[in-house]
Amino acid sequence: MARPQILIVEDDHDLREALVTTLELARFRVREAASGEKALEELARGPVDMVVSDVNMPGMSGHDLLAEVLKKYPGLPMMLITAYGQISDAVSAMQTGAIDYLVKPFEPQVLVEAVDKVVGATVSRRRSSDDPVAEDPISKRLFQLAKKVAASDSTVMISGESGTGKEVLARFIHQNSSRSDQPFVAINCAAIPENMLEAILFGHEKGAFTGAHASVPGKFEQANGGTILLDEISEMDLGLQSKLLRVLQEREVERVGGRRTISLDVRVLATTNRDLADYVREGKFREDLYYRLSVLPMHWHPLRDRPKDILPLAEHLLRQHSRKMKLSGITLGANARQALENHRWPGNVRELDNAIQRALVLHQGAEIQAEDLCLDMGITGLGGVAAVPAAPAAQAGSAPMEATASAAVCGDTGATAPVAAVSEPADESASLGDEIRRREFRIIIDTLRRERGRRNRAAEQLGISPRTLRYKLAQMRDFGIDLDAELAMAV
Ligand SMILES: Nc1ncnc2c1ncn2[C@@H]1O[C@H](COP(=O)(O)OP(=O)(O)OP(=O)(O)O)[C@@H](O)[C@H]1O
């Protein structure tokens, strides 16, 4: 298996050289570009496994490049490197599709670990501080089972609501298996346009279709020897399901437009946030594939059903994100802890993760208060829920933000909050993005209410495919919107 290839995008020559050398020493293959524009040229020349890009570059910024990469190369992971003062932007970028971010300056090992976590090339294991949190008896039982499951080579189907931790569990299984030194390759079947998913999974030969300028191995080939995670498998169309079934039965793959068969030794894990048995009954998912994938089914309960996990997870995420944002000594105040325990968590751990990141941007002093978490806002507060706004990052000991800042950036536009005074945008495009997203979400909710929850009809009304609607609804759940509650309200 070829070593993963990383594209470094950095305009500063010395820093670029340092990044390239660091990754080469860690046995990655590296290509480089001095600007966003050059990076796109480089990508057109041939595929890479991951892009690591600076944010602040003359011309095309890292954010602009991210938007292009998401459009042209869906599924290609991209990590941003940001300066301390722009952390809130980087956090927002994570919510629009960046896989991770690093804050300058960082130790070489931090870069290697962050890249390794995504492309899984080296033998370095994740540090124990990154081990999953499991304090509630329900979660403890699940991880005990996962350890046993890891020892076998069976296919595992992990089900659970969006954001419960299905990918975390899948990585845990891989890391505790005999394949842990081999690649772990994850692919989100819902995030890739239908017409590209086959080529991304199975690879393609040069000239297989318009724009196929070079032969590219698929995710199955990249995972050879290791584990592949087929995330949100329910979103795969029936035609591709048949091809996947054949690959699983025959343990070999043929690239699109190719004739050669390539033998595979890949363990397959899959996740779903739907009831796949229902999908089978409705004829949306092949029964034979369902049984082949569900050899060992595992289920993550929603976060609200495992309350003993909430605070340990919050503390864990606080440590993790503080480290990343180079903050120290930030703790959760008593009212924040209470608010975390009382919340319903429709978006599960991902919502908690977002709330903690948001609070780390908004808090004043060393203690996070309940209002910094911006919980309980529903659809009316989407501005703050949708993305961490481009407010200056407040650090313990640094100048406090205005007293009303949290309320304003959380989306509370009530009369008491002088929004204009504090929301004078540091970056107008970011607040425009928030506003557009808030409106989009509101239109989707209104249409679904009018159509009494019938998604196909709503998608038709909205002029988008049912698949795109599903993707947007999943995104809304991740932002903490309780769709059931929203849809239960009368128009
Ligand atoms: N037990 C856990 N310990 C630590 N972090 C966790 C745990 N569970 C979830 N997380 C964090 O919560 C976020 C969501 O987790 P993950 O991506 O695994 O959820 P998911 O169920 O796969 O989501 P989706 O259905 O949207 O794909 C991630 O940032 C992850 O690191």
The ligand as a Tripos MOL2 file, in Angstrom:
@<TRIPOS>MOLECULE
LIG
   31    33     1     0     0
SMALL
NO_CHARGES

@<TRIPOS>ATOM
      1 N1        -17.3810    8.8120   23.5870 N.pl3     1 LIG1
      2 C1        -16.8050    9.8920   23.0560 C.ar      1 LIG1
      3 N2        -15.6690   10.3690   23.5860 N.ar      1 LIG1
      4 C2        -15.0830   11.4620   23.0800 C.ar      1 LIG1
      5 N3        -15.5580   12.1880   22.0590 N.ar      1 LIG1
      6 C3        -16.6790   11.7580   21.4890 C.ar      1 LIG1
      7 C4        -17.3650   10.5920   21.9530 C.ar      1 LIG1
      8 N4        -18.4500   10.4100   21.1970 N.ar      1 LIG1
      9 C5        -18.4680   11.3980   20.2930 C.ar      1 LIG1
     10 N5        -17.4060   12.2240   20.4540 N.ar      1 LIG1
     11 C6        -17.1020   13.4240   19.6560 C.3       1 LIG1
     12 O1        -18.3530   13.9000   19.1620 O.3       1 LIG1
     13 C7        -18.2850   14.2430   17.7910 C.3       1 LIG1
     14 C8        -19.2590   13.3810   16.9980 C.3       1 LIG1
     15 O2        -18.8370   12.0180   17.0250 O.3       1 LIG1
     16 P1        -18.9230   11.0640   15.7470 P.3       1 LIG1
     17 O3        -18.4600   11.7660   14.5100 O.co2     1 LIG1
     18 O4        -18.2450    9.7930   16.0880 O.co2     1 LIG1
     19 O5        -20.5010   10.8750   15.6780 O.3       1 LIG1
     20 P2        -21.3570   10.0950   14.5790 P.3       1 LIG1
     21 O6        -22.4080    9.3650   15.3080 O.co2     1 LIG1
     22 O7        -20.4450    9.2940   13.6810 O.co2     1 LIG1
     23 O8        -21.9860   11.3150   13.7740 O.3       1 LIG1
     24 P3        -22.7440   11.2990   12.3500 P.3       1 LIG1
     25 O9        -23.9550   10.4250   12.4850 O.co2     1 LIG1
     26 O10       -23.1380   12.7260   12.1740 O.co2     1 LIG1
     27 O11       -21.7550   10.8310   11.3300 O.co2     1 LIG1
     28 C9        -16.8450   14.0640   17.3830 C.3       1 LIG1
     29 O12       -16.1990   15.3040   17.4920 O.3       1 LIG1
     30 C10       -16.2910   13.0920   18.4080 C.3       1 LIG1
     31 O13       -14.9220   13.2740   18.6050 O.3       1 LIG1
@<TRIPOS>BOND
     1     1     2 1
     2     2     3 ar
     3     2     7 ar
     4     3     4 ar
     5     4     5 ar
     6     5     6 ar
     7     6     7 ar
     8     6    10 ar
     9     7     8 ar
    10     8     9 ar
    11     9    10 ar
    12    10    11 1
    13    11    12 1
    14    11    30 1
    15    12    13 1
    16    13    14 1
    17    13    28 1
    18    14    15 1
    19    15    16 1
    20    16    17 2
    21    16    18 1
    22    16    19 1
    23    19    20 1
    24    20    21 2
    25    20    22 1
    26    20    23 1
    27    23    24 1
    28    24    25 2
    29    24    26 1
    30    24    27 1
    31    28    29 1
    32    28    30 1
    33    30    31 1
@<TRIPOS>SUBSTRUCTURE
     1 LIG1         1 GROUP 0 **** ****
